[in-house]
Amino acid sequence: MIDFDAYVKYSRPGPRYTSYPTALEFSDKFDYKAYINELENRDKSRPLSLYLHLPFCRSACYFCGCNVIYTSKEDKKERYIEYLAKELELLSRHLDTNAPVLQMHFGGGTPTFYNAEQLDKIIRLIKAKFPNFMSEAEISCEIDPRFLTDEQLDVLVSHGFNRISYGVQDFDEKVQKEIHRIQPYEITKNAVDMARAKGINSINMDLIYGLPYQTLESFKTTLDKALTLSPDRLAVFNYAHVPWIKKSMRKFDEATLPSPKTKLEILKYTAEFFIKNGYKMIGMDHFAKPNDELFGALANGTLHRNFQGYTTKGGADLIGIGLTSIGEGKRYYAQNYKDMDEYEKALDSGILPYAKGVYLNDEDLLRKAVVMSLMSNFALDIKAVEAEFKIDFFDHFNGELKELENLSEFVSVTPDKISVNETGTLIIRNIAMCFDEYMIKFKDSKNSFSKTI
């Protein structure tokens, strides 16, 4: 039994750790020249992972924290394709684009806001520059079920897309109205049925808890409806309320947001619900069926986490393409401009639209390994870390382990391993934060991160 009232004390601002160091550490200290040097001298034994950002949406979903441009104008979308072509050409001058591609993901925005012909054009542009997709490559696309046609799916399937992710968030009509995203169950069901009929065998569904007017009872109904669609994976995210960053979130009356106690109850019920119905909890907020490769990766401790979420495709260099995209190399993170004018200006000047990033020193690499293992696998192999980084773990992290003692009811530490128990997975961000060297800067800050609960 979980004492939810006691748990609430752990609700504090903290990173989601899609990267370490987090994006707040990105700056122009890691400059353009250094970024180009990393691209040109990358480890050729590492495959590539491609992320393409398609930023356009027709209208705002008020909960959304993504970098989005709202438009209904076709010329804006066509213009963006022209600049993607410029960016890909410039990338090919600094990067061996004949390297094997292990993963590609289209995110947004709403990728399927582009029509079938436009999607086909974009994919052909990418494959012309990156021709060597591996046979086992994971090729995925985020899809808003409200904007999906047979023709679009035909294009995706014809180009080898084998995973799609549907944004759902909540099936409750009152919640949908408040978040400005009306999406009846029938629309989502039709989108799932269409994909299955086209032979796509891996479907993810995104849900969000913590939205206005959600209750445990209302979310139970959403979960019941989601289960009828039998997705292969589900991502059940904690809503990140950051109105100081996203103006659309200011439209919410904060009194309508569920309390941390209610959110914990929803999360606990969600985990129990999906486990009871044959899914396995993967990482912080994902669930997968037993035949999914994420399930196997968790079992053998090889699950990875990056800006695309949880993946089995570790050891690849992530190349971000498009407005605001983030790339990740062995020792760096790099982000493109968020502003369209700056993005276009850079490309018109014959340079990549790189804005900022961070170079990882040896200590960053060590802590990244620790944080990401905890976030991905709820465990850390201490001996493996000591062998890889040539340290005495207990000496090096003496202070951090003392801080971890405050969470001893959720974590066990032996000479060989750190293990997070089932209830500890609910506050895995708090546990990972103990090893975050940069958190001291944000100790008294309320507006740096969303709350962990």
C-alpha positions in Angstrom: 0.0 0.0 0.0 1.3 3.5 -0.9 0.8 6.4 1.5 0.0 9.0 -1.2 0.0 11.8 1.3 3.6 11.0 2.3 4.6 10.7 -1.3 3.5 14.2 -2.1 6.6 15.6 -0.3 8.7 14.3 -3.2 7.0 16.5 -5.7 9.6 19.1 -6.7 10.9 20.6 -9.9 13.2 18.2 -11.8 14.3 17.1 -15.2 12.8 14.3 -17.3 16.3 13.3 -18.3 15.9 13.0 -22.1 19.5 14.1 -21.9 22.3 14.6 -19.4 23.3 17.3 -19.0 19.8 18.7 -19.6 19.0 21.3 -22.3 19.3 24.1 -19.7 23.1 23.5 -20.0 23.1 24.1 -23.8 25.0 27.3 -24.8 27.1 28.8 -27.6 30.2 27.8 -25.7 30.1 24.7 -27.7 30.3 26.7 -30.9 29.7 26.0 -34.6 33.3 25.1 -35.4 33.3 22.5 -32.5 30.0 21.0 -33.7 31.3 20.7 -37.3 34.5 19.1 -36.0 32.4 16.5 -34.2 30.4 15.7 -37.3 33.4 15.4 -39.5 35.4 13.2 -37.1 32.7 11.0 -35.7 33.4 7.4 -34.8 32.7 5.6 -38.1 31.8 2.4 -36.2 28.7 4.0 -34.8 25.5 3.9 -37.0 23.2 7.0 -37.4 19.8 7.8 -36.0 17.9 10.6 -37.7 15.3 12.9 -36.2 13.3 15.1 -38.4 11.2 17.9 -36.9 8.1 19.0 -38.9 6.8 21.9 -36.8 3.5 22.8 -38.3 0.0 22.4 -36.7 -3.3 23.7 -37.7 -4.3 24.9 -34.2 -2.9 24.8 -30.6 -3.4 22.0 -28.2 -3.1 24.0 -24.9 -1.2 21.3 -23.0 1.6 20.9 -25.7 5.2 21.7 -24.8 6.6 21.1 -28.2 8.1 23.7 -30.6 5.2 24.3 -32.9 4.2 26.8 -35.6 0.4 27.2 -36.2 -0.6 27.7 -39.8 -3.1 26.8 -42.5 -1.0 28.1 -45.3 0.4 25.5 -47.8 3.1 27.9 -49.0 4.7 27.8 -45.5 4.9 24.0 -45.6 6.3 24.0 -49.1 8.9 26.6 -48.2 10.0 24.4 -45.2 10.6 21.5 -47.5 12.9 23.7 -49.6 14.9 24.6 -46.6 15.1 20.9 -45.4 16.7 20.2 -48.8 19.3 22.9 -48.1 20.0 21.5 -44.7 20.4 18.0 -46.0 22.8 19.2 -48.7 24.9 21.0 -46.1 24.9 18.0 -43.7 26.3 15.8 -46.5 29.3 18.1 -46.7 30.3 17.6 -43.1 28.9 14.1 -42.4 29.4 10.7 -44.0 25.8 10.3 -45.0 26.6 6.8 -46.5 26.9 5.5 -42.9 24.3 2.9 -41.9 21.0 4.3 -40.5 19.6 2.4 -37.6 16.7 4.6 -36.7 14.6 7.5 -38.1 11.8 9.3 -36.4 9.5 12.1 -37.7 8.2 14.4 -34.9 6.3 17.6 -34.7 4.2 19.5 -34.8 2.0 17.3 -36.8 4.0 15.3 -39.5 0.7 14.2 -41.1 -0.3 17.8 -41.5 1.7 17.4 -44.7 -0.2 15.6 -47.4 0.8 12.3 -49.0 2.7 14.0 -51.9 4.6 16.3 -49.5 5.5 13.4 -47.2 6.8 11.4 -50.1 8.9 14.4 -51.2 10.4 14.8 -47.7 11.3 11.1 -47.3 12.8 10.9 -50.8 15.0 14.0 -50.0 16.3 12.2 -46.8 16.9 8.9 -48.5 18.7 10.5 -51.4 21.3 11.8 -48.9 21.1 8.9 -46.4 20.8 5.8 -48.7 21.9 3.1 -46.4 19.1 2.2 -44.1 19.8 -1.0 -42.2 17.4 -3.9 -42.7 16.5 -3.8 -38.9 16.1 0.0 -38.9 13.3 1.4 -36.8 11.4 4.0 -38.8 8.7 5.8 -37.0 6.3 8.7 -37.2 4.2 10.7 -34.8 0.6 10.9 -36.0 -2.4 13.0 -35.0 -5.4 10.7 -35.7 -7.4 13.7 -36.7 -5.1 14.2 -39.7 -4.6 10.9 -41.4 -5.5 9.5 -44.8 -5.0 6.2 -46.5 -2.7 7.9 -49.0 -0.4 9.2 -46.2 -0.2 5.7 -44.7 0.5 4.2 -48.1 3.5 6.6 -48.5 4.8 5.8 -45.0 4.5 2.1 -45.5 6.1 2.2 -49.0 9.1 3.9 -47.5 9.6 1.3 -44.8 8.0 3.0 -41.8 7.3 0.2 -39.3 6.2 2.1 -36.1 3.7 4.8 -35.6 2.7 6.8 -32.5 -0.8 8.2 -32.1 -1.4 11.2 -29.9 -4.5 10.6 -27.8 -3.9 12.2 -24.4 -7.4 11.5 -22.9 -10.7 10.2 -24.3 -12.8 12.2 -21.8 -14.9 14.8 -23.7 -14.6 17.5 -20.9 -10.8 17.2 -20.8 -10.6 17.3 -24.6 -12.6 20.5 -24.7 -10.4 22.1 -22.0 -7.1 21.2 -23.7 -8.5 22.3 -27.1 -8.2 18.9 -28.8 -11.5 17.3 -29.7 -10.7 13.8 -30.7 -13.6 11.2 -30.3 -12.7 7.6 -29.6 -14.1 6.6 -33.1 -11.4 8.8 -34.8 -8.6 7.1 -32.9 -10.0 3.7 -33.5 -10.3 4.3 -37.2 -6.7 5.5 -37.4 -5.5 2.3 -35.5 -7.6 0.1 -37.8 -6.2 1.8 -40.9 -2.6 1.2 -39.8 -3.2 -2.4 -38.9 -4.8 -3.0 -42.3 -1.7 -1.5 -44.0 0.5 -4.0 -42.1 2.0 -1.7 -39.5 2.6 -4.1 -36.6 3.9 -1.7 -33.9 1.5 1.0 -32.8 2.2 3.3 -29.8 -0.4 5.5 -28.1 0.4 8.6 -26.0 -1.7 9.4 -23.0 -1.2 12.2 -20.5 -2.2 12.4 -16.8 -2.3 15.6 -14.8 -4.5 17.5 -17.3 -7.4 19.8 -16.2 -10.5 18.1 -14.9 -8.9 14.6 -14.8 -9.8 12.4 -11.9 -8.9 8.8 -11.1 -12.3 7.6 -12.2 -12.3 9.5 -15.5 -8.8 8.3 -16.4 -9.9 4.7 -15.6 -12.4 5.1 -18.5 -9.7 6.4 -20.8 -7.5 3.4 -19.9 -10.4 1.0 -20.6 -10.9 2.6 -24.0 -7.2 2.6 -24.8 -7.0 -1.1 -24.0 -9.8 -2.0 -26.5 -7.4 -0.7 -29.3 -4.6 -3.1 -28.1 -1.6 -0.8 -28.8 1.7 -2.5 -28.8 3.2 0.3 -26.7 1.8 3.1 -24.6 3.5 6.2 -23.3 1.7 7.6 -20.3 3.3 11.0 -19.6 3.0 13.2 -16.6 1.7 16.6 -17.9 4.5 19.2 -17.6 2.8 22.4 -16.5 5.3 25.1 -17.5 3.2 28.3 -18.2 6.3 30.5 -17.8 7.6 28.8 -21.0 4.4 27.9 -22.9 1.8 30.7 -23.0 -1.0 28.4 -24.1 -0.8 26.6 -20.7 -1.9 29.9 -19.1 -5.3 29.3 -20.4 -5.8 26.6 -17.8 -7.3 27.4 -14.4 -4.7 25.8 -12.2 -7.4 24.9 -9.7 -8.7 22.4 -12.2 -5.4 20.5 -12.4 -5.4 17.3 -10.3 -3.4 17.4 -7.1 0.0 15.5 -6.8 -1.9 12.9 -4.6 -4.4 12.3 -7.4 -1.7 12.1 -10.0 0.1 9.5 -8.0 -3.1 7.5 -7.6 -3.6 7.7 -11.4 0.0 6.6 -12.1 -0.2 3.7 -9.6 -3.6 2.6 -11.1 -2.2 2.9 -14.6 0.8 0.7 -13.9 -1.3 -1.9 -12.2 -3.9 -1.8 -14.9 -1.5 -2.4 -17.8 0.5 -5.0 -15.9 -2.7 -6.9 -15.1 -3.6 -6.7 -18.8 -0.3 -8.2 -20.1 1.9 -5.1 -20.5 5.3 -4.4 -18.8 6.3 -1.1 -17.4 9.3 0.2 -19.4 11.3 3.0 -17.9 9.6 6.0 -16.4 6.4 6.3 -18.3 6.2 3.5 -21.0 4.4 0.2 -21.2 4.9 -2.6 -23.8 3.6 -6.0 -24.7 5.8 -9.0 -23.8 6.7 -9.6 -27.5 7.9 -6.0 -27.9 11.7 -5.5 -28.2 11.5 -2.9 -25.4 10.4 -5.7 -23.1 13.4 -7.8 -23.9 15.8 -4.8 -23.6 14.5 -4.0 -20.1 15.0 -7.7 -19.1 18.6 -7.8 -20.1 19.4 -4.2 -19.0 20.1 -2.8 -22.5 17.3 -0.2 -22.7 18.3 3.3 -23.8 16.8 6.7 -23.4 17.2 9.7 -25.7 15.1 12.6 -27.1 13.0 10.1 -29.0 12.0 8.3 -25.7 13.0 4.7 -24.8 14.7 2.7 -27.5 16.7 -0.5 -28.0 18.8 1.4 -30.6 21.6 2.5 -28.4 25.1 3.3 -29.6 24.0 5.5 -32.6 24.8 9.1 -33.3 21.5 11.1 -33.4 21.4 13.7 -36.1 18.8 16.4 -35.7 17.3 17.8 -38.9 14.9 20.7 -39.1 13.8 23.6 -36.9 14.7 23.2 -33.2 15.9 19.5 -33.7 18.4 18.1 -31.2 21.3 15.8 -32.1 23.4 13.7 -29.8 26.9 12.4 -30.4 29.2 10.4 -28.2 30.4 13.6 -26.4 27.9 16.3 -27.4 24.4 17.5 -27.8 23.5 20.0 -30.5 20.3 22.0 -31.2 19.1 23.8 -34.2 17.6 27.3 -34.1 14.0 27.5 -32.7 13.2 30.6 -34.7 12.3 30.1 -38.3 13.9 33.3 -39.5 17.2 32.4 -37.9 16.9 28.8 -39.2 16.4 30.1 -42.8 19.1 32.8 -42.5 21.7 30.3 -41.5 20.9 28.0 -44.4 20.8 30.9 -46.9 24.3 31.8 -45.6 25.5 28.3 -46.4 25.9 27.1 -42.9 24.0 24.5 -40.8 21.2 26.0 -38.6 23.1 25.1 -35.4 22.2 27.3 -32.4 23.7 25.9 -29.3 24.8 22.7 -27.5 27.1 21.3 -24.9 30.3 19.2 -25.0 30.4 16.5 -22.4 33.6 16.3 -20.2 34.6 13.0 -18.6 32.6 13.7 -15.5 29.5 14.4 -17.6 29.9 11.1 -19.4 30.2 9.2 -16.2 27.1 10.8 -14.7 25.2 10.4 -17.9 25.8 6.7 -17.8 24.6 6.6 -14.2 21.5 8.7 -14.7 20.4 7.1 -18.0 20.8 3.6 -16.6 18.6 4.5 -13.6 16.0 6.2 -15.8 15.9 3.3 -18.4 16.4 0.2 -16.4 15.6 1.2 -12.8 19.0 -0.2 -11.9 22.7 0.4 -12.1 25.5 -2.1 -12.5 28.1 -0.5 -10.2 30.9 -2.9 -11.2 30.4 -2.2 -14.9 30.5 1.6 -14.2 33.7 1.2 -12.2 35.3 -0.9 -15.0 34.3 1.5 -17.8 35.3 4.8 -16.0 38.2 3.5 -13.8 36.7 4.8 -10.6 35.8 3.6 -7.1 32.1 4.2 -7.3 31.5 4.6 -3.5 34.4 7.0 -3.1 33.5 9.1 -6.2 29.8 9.3 -5.3 30.1 9.5 -1.6 28.0 12.6 -1.2 25.4 11.4 -3.7 25.0 8.1 -2.0 24.4 9.9 1.3 21.7 11.9 -0.4 20.3 8.7 -1.8 19.9 7.4 1.7 16.9 9.9 2.1 15.2 7.6 -0.5 16.3 4.3 1.1 12.7 3.0 1.2 12.7 3.1 -2.6 16.3 2.1 -3.4 18.7 -0.6 -2.3 22.4 -0.3 -2.7 24.8 -3.3 -2.6 28.5 -3.4 -3.5 27.5 -4.5 -7.0 24.2 -2.8 -7.8 21.7 0.0 -7.2 18.1 -1.3 -7.6 14.9 0.7 -7.5 11.9 -1.1 -6.1 8.4 -1.0 -7.6 7.2 2.0 -5.6 10.5 3.8 -6.3 9.8 3.8 -10.1 7.0 6.4 -9.4 9.7 8.9 -8.4 12.6 7.7 -10.5 13.3 11.3 -11.5 14.0 12.2 -7.9 16.3 9.2 -7.6 18.3 10.2 -10.7 18.5 13.8 -9.5 20.8 12.6 -6.7 23.5 12.1 -9.3 22.9 15.3 -11.2 25.9 17.6 -10.7 24.0 20.6 -12.1 21.0 20.5 -9.9 22.7 22.6 -7.2 22.1 25.6 -9.5 18.4 25.1 -9.5 18.0 24.3 -5.8 15.8 27.4 -5.1 14.3 27.7 -8.6 10.7 27.0 -9.2 10.6 27.8 -12.9 13.3 25.6 -14.3 11.6 22.2 -14.6 8.1 20.7 -14.3 7.3 18.9 -11.0 8.3 15.3 -10.7 4.8 14.4 -9.4 
